[in-house]
Amino acid sequence: KDAVETKNNAESLVYQTEKQLKDLGDKVPADLKATIDPKLAALKEKVGESEPDVELLKTMTKDLQEELMKVGQAAYANTGAAGAAPAGEGAAPPGGDAKAKAKDDVIDVDGQ
């Protein structure tokens, strides 16, 4: 059962990784892509085996998960920095301090 579960997790991760790399495209830094591609290929190959080494599969899955998290963080940082200005226009800051800020900046946010 453990072997089947581990293999399923690995297959799922391969799918997620491929999808995320495709969806993010150029937002993935080249150095991260260079480290993730061989791990993805190796895990994909290992999953394809009829009876893969379960412990090795777990280790490879964990390694790829960590790389995928880095990709997500890097992509988020890139889009967050680029998208912050347009998304922030006209939006009230979180936390309910919009009125205090409006008085300090002399901007009538509420229209009152």
C-alpha positions as CSV (number, residue, x, y, z in Angstrom):
1,K,0.0,0.0,0.0
2,D,2.8,2.4,0.9
3,A,4.5,1.7,-2.5
4,V,1.3,2.5,-4.4
5,E,0.6,5.7,-2.4
6,T,4.2,6.8,-2.9
7,K,4.0,6.2,-6.6
8,N,0.7,8.0,-6.8
9,N,2.1,11.0,-5.0
10,A,5.1,11.0,-7.3
11,E,3.0,10.8,-10.4
12,S,0.8,13.6,-9.1
13,L,3.9,15.8,-8.4
14,V,5.2,15.2,-11.9
15,Y,1.9,16.3,-13.3
16,Q,1.8,19.4,-11.0
17,T,5.4,20.3,-11.8
18,E,4.9,20.1,-15.5
19,K,1.7,22.1,-15.4
20,Q,3.2,24.8,-13.2
21,L,6.3,25.1,-15.4
22,K,4.1,25.4,-18.5
23,D,1.7,27.9,-16.8
24,L,4.4,30.1,-15.5
25,G,6.6,29.8,-18.6
26,D,9.1,32.7,-18.6
27,K,8.4,33.7,-15.0
28,V,10.5,30.7,-13.8
29,P,14.1,31.8,-13.4
30,A,16.5,29.9,-15.7
31,D,18.7,28.7,-12.9
32,L,15.7,27.2,-11.1
33,K,14.5,25.6,-14.3
34,A,17.9,24.1,-14.8
35,T,17.8,22.4,-11.4
36,I,14.2,21.3,-11.6
37,D,14.2,19.8,-15.1
38,P,16.7,16.9,-14.4
39,K,14.8,16.1,-11.1
40,L,11.5,16.1,-12.9
41,A,12.9,13.8,-15.7
42,A,14.5,11.4,-13.2
43,L,11.3,11.2,-11.1
44,K,9.2,10.7,-14.2
45,E,11.5,7.9,-15.3
46,K,11.4,6.3,-11.8
47,V,7.6,6.5,-11.7
48,G,7.5,4.7,-15.0
49,E,9.3,1.6,-13.6
50,S,7.1,-1.3,-12.7
51,E,8.5,-1.7,-9.2
52,P,10.4,1.5,-8.2
53,D,12.5,1.7,-5.0
54,V,9.9,3.2,-2.6
55,E,12.5,5.0,-0.4
56,L,14.3,6.4,-3.4
57,L,10.9,7.5,-4.8
58,K,10.1,9.3,-1.6
59,T,13.4,11.1,-1.5
60,M,13.1,12.1,-5.2
61,T,9.5,13.3,-4.6
62,K,10.6,15.4,-1.6
63,D,13.5,16.9,-3.6
64,L,11.2,17.9,-6.5
65,Q,8.6,19.3,-4.1
66,E,11.2,21.6,-2.5
67,E,12.3,22.8,-6.0
68,L,8.7,23.3,-7.0
69,M,8.1,25.5,-3.9
70,K,11.1,27.6,-4.9
71,V,9.6,28.0,-8.4
72,G,6.3,29.1,-6.9
73,Q,8.0,31.6,-4.6
74,A,10.1,33.0,-7.4
75,A,7.2,33.3,-9.7
76,Y,5.1,34.9,-7.0
77,A,7.8,37.3,-6.2
78,N,8.1,38.3,-9.8
79,T,4.4,38.7,-10.4
80,G,3.9,40.4,-7.0
81,A,6.6,43.0,-7.7
82,A,5.4,43.6,-11.2
83,G,1.7,43.5,-10.5
84,A,1.7,45.5,-7.2
85,A,1.3,49.0,-8.7
86,P,-1.6,48.3,-11.1
87,A,-3.4,46.1,-8.6
88,G,-2.9,48.7,-5.8
89,E,-4.4,51.6,-7.6
90,G,-7.7,52.7,-6.0
91,A,-7.7,49.8,-3.6
92,A,-8.0,50.5,0.1
93,P,-5.1,49.2,2.1
94,P,-6.0,46.1,4.3
95,G,-6.5,46.5,8.0
96,G,-9.1,49.3,8.1
97,D,-6.7,52.2,8.2
98,A,-7.9,53.7,5.0
99,K,-9.6,56.6,6.7
100,A,-6.5,57.5,8.8
101,K,-4.4,57.3,5.7
102,A,-6.9,59.4,3.7
103,K,-6.8,62.2,6.3
104,D,-3.0,62.2,6.4
105,D,-2.7,62.2,2.6
106,V,-5.7,64.5,2.2
107,I,-7.3,62.1,-0.3
108,D,-11.0,61.6,-0.1
109,V,-11.3,57.8,-0.4
110,D,-14.8,57.4,0.9
111,G,-16.3,60.3,-1.1
112,Q,-17.6,62.1,2.0
